[in-house]
Amino acid sequence: MSEQSTQPALVSAAMGIILHAGDARNYAKQAREAMREMNFTEAHALLETAKKEIAEAHRAQTEIIQNEARGIRYEYSMLFNHAQDTLMTINSEIELTADLILTFEVVMRKLTEKEG
């Protein structure tokens, strides 16, 4: 397969990564907002949705990487590079959000125990 014919697949994958990662970022932000309101059930549900979205973004990236391992060559794409950067950045945001939610839950539990 020539590089030229692989470009539409690469662009499509990049846009899928950016779309799903962006949705994941929005859900992670909503999870942090729910956490600040002490609605931990909602925060966890939103975080799980964010994780599902980031997993979809990761699948799109993995397909391109697996294709390259099979010998399909892609021309360098700044868009795909941006998509991978976006994926990793938002994945880190999701991991930090998960840690924040757990930390807030522990703090609230300790405060409640102390008051009770």
Summary of the structure (lengths in Angstrom):
residues: 116
radius of gyration: 18.6
end to end distance: 68.3
largest distance: 69.1
contacts: 351
relative contact order: 0.19
helix: 88%
strand: 0%
